[in-house]
Amino acid sequence: MSNEPIVKRYEGNPILTRHDIPYPVETVHNAAATRLGERYVLLFRSHLRTGRSVIGIAWSDDGYRFEVAPEPFMVPSEDERFAAHEEYGVEDPRICCIDDHYYITYSAYSRFGVRIGLAKTRDFTTLERVAFISPPDMRNVVIFPETFDGRYARLDRPHSDINPWCIWLSWSPDLIHWGESVPVIQPVTYHWDEMKIGPGATPIKTPQGWLNIYHGVFPTMDGAVYRLGVALHDLANPARVLGVADEWIVAPEDAWELTGYVHNVVFSCGAVAESDGTVKIYWGGADSVMCVGTAKIADLVELCLTRSRPALSSA
């Protein structure tokens, strides 16, 4: 067994801090990631000095060095169809590309709780809000980038203590109306993710299955620790989980992950698969900065299949 980390941190981390943003913010974290043509795109969350969140956008030619646009990409809507449910901020986007549209799921906060909004774009210049696609309270929704017998699938995480903090899978005929929800992965008692789990990056298609990079939380005497793990879902039916890696792949280590707005946090909302079989995984450090690391996709898949634990409790 190799002692080398399965995810190699970029030596230039953090790749974005609040000092890189051309408008006043206190944090840069939890970014969705994709590629538009040959360029990389990050949609990152920032806290304003009011304490509420907006979503900014940054571009890169190499996936490491990013230039931030002069204005936020998404702010709470003034459209009466959306405004009441976004009044406290928009957060933690994910990006899924289907049929030349980039669909963005995001958490919308208001006095009514947190629910998931869906928006879409072709060019990351113009943006169209589509609908809210969950009731409160729901967070961490990622949509699979293909359909299954004509239906869409997503991983989600109800913001609830019922069946505590599990990853569920839901189905939809149209990306707006969702149902047939089933739990697919549960936390494990006294494990690195025993407190709660939630989907992170948009699933990546591999020959063996859909690779799901998720976050898990462990409670300690010094507060919660957020780490990243991986699971593998069946290609034809993603509600069937083929394996959940028994150990984490990224944990807080560097100073900017151990200390910040929320200490001891690595949290991913985005990853980009490369043609050479590697993946760039982007994560927020301590809810304050953005970082990136690389891994071999085959290594992550193997971890799910050969060093696995049950996805659901037998109790």
Secondary structure, 3 states (H helix, E strand, C coil): CCCCCCCEECCCCCCECHHHCCCCCCCCEEEEEEEECCEEEEEEEEECCCCCEEEEEEEECCCCCEEECCCCCECCCCCCCCHHHCCCEEEEEEEEEECCEEEEEEEEEECCEEEEEEEEECCCCCCEEEEECCCCCEEEEEECCCCECCEEEEEEEECCCCCCCCEEEEEECCCCCCEEEEEEECCCCCCCCCCEEEECCCCEEECCEEEEEEEEEEEECCEEEEEEEEEEECCCCCCCEEEEECCCCECCCCHHHHCCCCCCEEEEEEEEECCCCEEEEEEEECCCEEEEEEEEHHHHHHHHHHCEECCCCCC
